[in-house]
Amino acid sequence: MNEARFKIMFDGQLMPDTTLEAVKENLSRLFKLEQAQVNALFCRGPIAIKRALQEEQADRYVQALQAAGARVRKEPDLAGSLSLEPIESAQTERVQKDSASMQCPKCGQSQPTAAECAGCGIIIEKYLARQAQATPAREPASPYEAPRAERLSEPEGGADLAIFTTNGRIGRLRYLAWSLVWLIVTVALVFCGTLLLAVLDVLGYLAFAAIGIAALVVAVQIGVQRLHDIGWSGWLYLIFVIPVIGNLFALVTVIAPGSPGANRFGPPPPPNGIGVKVTAALALIVFGVSLVVSLMFPD
């Protein structure tokens, strides 16, 4: 008797406390999909994302997709379970070039041999090349093998980092490191603006205005990404302008840990490197000394 097989069904619904844009971005990052392919998942109605899975593999898919914000369900795949043909193993499932038919490595659809999948639209050769680059060095793996649970649920190192945006997440150490760099750059620009002001008043005032606006924008972008890492809305950054409460809230953003896995703002940031840790330690020293000096000499 053949082992029971399952399929993963998705009909465009989202998990609670998620946004459509965040879920699309998570799916794109986790499965290396183009934006058009992700959008197609939300406009086809009920669709089988993966078929003929063992129960353990199906559970991994469900866990990973729900962590990314997509509400999916596991259903028995009668076509896969009742097939009289044996299910190909991971090592024998690769399609030969001279075969009359093939199976898409991403969506699993069977079709005549072609360069492009008729179901999901991927260019198969390019997709396999990307998968090979993304797969860590280990035993030879089939390109059709179900993604490992640790790769799907924790796409470590897959999140993109950018300072000049309010999208994404940064952890506590990177928040401290980026803040120190922001402070150093701002002080250097203010010094240059002071020199320019001594030469020409008009240009000096314009430079100070531009520096102030740029510094404020970057500070907001860094702070919002830190709030996203905790799982909070970026609008809470407005609390910083409240006297006393804003100072306490700033301390909370430095102490509060981030979400351990993916949240509605995206996957977790990559691990901190040596440079981030050293810069964060310097930031603690600089900010700590500044706090002590301000308390000792309030005027």
C-alpha positions in Angstrom: 0.0 0.0 0.0 1.4 3.4 -1.0 2.2 5.9 1.7 -0.3 8.8 2.0 0.6 11.9 0.2 -0.5 15.5 0.8 -0.7 18.8 -1.0 -0.5 22.4 0.2 -3.5 24.6 -0.7 -3.5 28.4 -0.8 -6.4 30.6 -1.7 -5.0 34.0 -1.1 -5.9 34.5 2.6 -3.4 36.0 5.1 -2.6 35.2 8.7 -3.8 37.6 11.4 -1.8 40.8 12.0 -0.2 40.7 8.6 -0.3 42.9 5.5 -0.5 41.9 1.9 2.7 43.7 1.0 4.7 42.1 3.9 3.5 38.6 3.0 4.3 39.1 -0.7 7.8 40.3 0.3 8.3 37.3 2.6 7.2 34.8 0.0 9.5 36.4 -2.6 12.5 36.2 -0.3 11.8 32.7 1.1 11.3 31.0 -2.3 13.3 33.4 -4.5 10.3 34.3 -6.7 9.9 37.3 -9.0 7.2 39.8 -8.0 5.0 38.8 -10.9 5.0 35.2 -9.8 4.1 36.1 -6.2 1.3 38.3 -7.4 -0.1 35.4 -9.4 -0.5 33.3 -6.2 -3.1 35.9 -4.9 -5.2 36.1 -8.0 -5.7 32.4 -9.1 -8.1 31.4 -6.3 -7.4 28.0 -4.6 -4.1 26.7 -5.9 -2.0 23.7 -4.9 1.4 25.2 -4.1 3.0 21.7 -3.7 1.8 18.2 -4.4 2.7 14.6 -3.6 4.4 15.5 -0.3 5.1 13.2 2.6 3.3 14.3 5.8 6.5 15.6 7.4 7.4 17.6 4.3 3.8 19.0 4.1 4.0 20.1 7.8 7.3 21.9 7.1 5.7 23.8 4.2 2.6 24.7 6.3 4.8 26.0 9.2 7.1 28.0 6.9 4.3 29.6 4.8 2.2 30.5 7.9 5.3 32.1 9.5 5.6 34.1 6.3 2.0 35.3 6.7 0.2 33.1 4.2 -2.8 31.1 5.4 -2.4 27.6 3.9 -3.8 24.2 4.7 -2.7 20.6 4.2 -5.0 18.3 2.3 -4.7 14.7 1.3 -3.4 14.4 -2.3 -5.5 11.5 -3.6 -3.9 11.6 -7.0 -0.4 11.2 -5.4 -1.5 8.6 -2.9 -3.5 6.3 -5.3 -0.9 6.4 -8.1 0.1 2.9 -9.3 3.5 4.3 -10.3 6.1 4.5 -7.4 7.0 8.0 -6.2 10.4 8.9 -7.5 13.0 9.4 -4.8 15.0 12.6 -4.4 17.9 11.1 -6.2 16.0 9.7 -9.2 13.5 12.5 -9.6 15.7 14.6 -11.8 14.4 14.8 -15.4 16.7 13.8 -18.2 16.9 16.1 -21.2 15.9 13.5 -23.6 12.7 12.6 -21.7 9.4 13.1 -23.4 7.9 14.8 -20.2 9.1 16.7 -17.3 8.0 18.0 -13.9 8.4 21.6 -12.8 11.0 21.9 -9.9 8.9 24.7 -8.3 5.2 23.9 -8.7 5.5 20.2 -9.5 3.3 20.4 -12.7 3.9 17.7 -15.3 4.2 18.8 -18.9 6.1 18.1 -22.1 9.8 19.0 -21.9 10.2 22.8 -22.3 12.4 25.6 -21.1 9.5 27.3 -19.3 6.9 26.0 -16.9 3.4 26.3 -18.2 2.0 26.4 -14.7 4.0 29.0 -12.8 5.9 30.6 -15.7 9.5 30.1 -14.4 12.5 29.6 -16.6 13.5 26.2 -15.3 17.3 26.4 -16.1 17.6 29.8 -14.3 15.5 28.6 -11.4 17.8 25.5 -10.9 20.9 27.7 -11.1 19.5 30.0 -8.3 18.6 27.1 -6.2 22.1 25.6 -6.6 23.7 28.9 -5.5 21.4 29.2 -2.5 21.9 25.6 -1.3 24.7 25.3 1.3 27.5 22.8 0.8 26.2 19.3 1.8 25.3 16.0 0.3 24.1 16.2 -3.4 20.5 17.3 -3.3 17.7 17.1 -5.9 16.4 20.5 -7.1 12.9 19.1 -6.5 13.6 18.2 -2.8 11.3 19.9 -0.3 13.0 22.9 1.3 14.5 22.1 4.7 12.5 23.4 7.6 15.3 25.6 9.0 15.7 27.3 5.7 12.0 28.2 5.3 11.1 29.1 8.8 14.4 30.9 9.6 15.8 32.4 6.4 19.0 33.3 8.2 21.0 35.8 6.3 18.3 36.3 3.6 16.9 39.6 4.8 18.2 42.6 2.9 19.7 45.5 5.0 19.3 49.2 4.0 19.7 52.3 6.1 17.7 54.7 3.9 14.3 53.0 4.2 11.6 52.4 6.7 11.1 48.8 5.5 12.8 45.9 7.1 14.2 45.2 10.6 17.4 45.8 12.5 18.3 44.3 15.9 19.6 46.1 19.0 23.3 46.0 18.3 22.9 47.1 14.7 20.6 49.9 15.9 23.3 51.1 18.3 26.0 50.8 15.6 24.0 52.7 13.0 23.1 55.4 15.5 26.7 56.0 16.3 27.6 56.2 12.6 24.7 58.6 12.1 25.9 60.8 15.0 29.5 60.9 13.6 28.4 61.8 10.1 26.0 64.4 11.4 28.7 66.1 13.6 31.1 66.1 10.6 28.5 67.7 8.3 27.6 70.3 11.0 31.3 71.2 11.2 31.5 71.6 7.4 28.3 73.8 7.5 29.9 76.0 10.2 33.0 76.6 8.0 30.7 77.3 5.0 28.7 79.7 7.2 31.8 81.7 8.1 32.5 82.1 4.3 29.0 82.8 3.0 26.0 83.3 5.1 23.3 82.2 2.6 25.0 79.0 1.6 25.8 78.3 5.3 22.1 78.6 6.3 21.0 76.4 3.4 23.6 73.8 4.3 22.4 73.7 7.9 18.8 73.3 6.8 19.7 70.4 4.5 21.8 68.8 7.1 19.0 69.0 9.7 16.4 67.5 7.4 18.7 64.7 6.2 19.7 63.8 9.8 16.1 63.8 10.9 15.0 61.5 8.0 17.8 59.0 8.6 17.2 58.9 12.3 13.5 58.2 11.7 14.4 55.4 9.2 16.7 53.7 11.6 14.3 54.0 14.5 11.4 52.6 12.5 13.4 49.6 11.5 14.2 48.9 15.2 10.5 49.2 16.1 9.7 46.8 13.3 12.1 44.3 14.7 10.3 44.3 18.0 7.0 43.9 16.1 5.7 47.4 16.7 4.3 49.9 14.2 6.7 52.6 13.0 4.2 55.3 14.0 5.2 54.7 17.6 8.4 56.7 16.7 6.3 59.8 17.4 6.6 59.0 21.2 10.2 60.2 20.9 9.1 63.8 20.7 7.3 63.6 24.1 9.5 65.0 26.9 10.7 62.5 29.5 8.5 59.7 28.1 10.4 59.9 24.8 13.7 59.3 26.7 12.3 56.3 28.5 10.9 55.0 25.2 14.3 55.4 23.6 15.8 53.2 26.4 13.1 50.6 25.7 14.0 50.4 22.0 17.6 49.6 22.9 16.7 47.0 25.5 13.7 45.2 24.0 14.6 42.0 22.0 13.4 41.5 18.5 10.9 38.9 17.3 12.7 35.5 17.1 11.2 34.7 13.7 9.5 36.4 10.8 6.8 38.9 11.8 4.5 41.1 9.8 7.4 43.4 8.8 9.5 40.7 7.3 12.1 38.0 8.2 14.7 38.6 11.0 17.8 40.5 10.1 21.1 38.6 9.4 23.5 37.8 12.3 25.7 40.6 13.6 29.3 40.7 12.4 32.4 41.6 14.3 32.2 45.2 13.0 28.6 45.7 14.2 29.5 44.3 17.6 32.5 46.5 18.1 30.7 49.6 16.8 27.8 48.9 19.1 30.1 48.6 22.1 31.7 52.0 21.2 28.2 53.4 20.9 27.3 52.3 24.4 30.5 53.9 25.7 29.8 57.2 23.9 26.1 57.4 24.8 26.9 56.4 28.4 29.5 59.1 28.8 27.2 61.6 27.3 24.4 60.7 29.7 26.7 61.0 32.7 28.0 64.4 31.6 24.5 65.7 31.0 23.5 64.6 34.5 26.6 66.1 36.1 26.3 69.4 34.3 22.6 69.9 33.5 23.1 73.5 32.6 
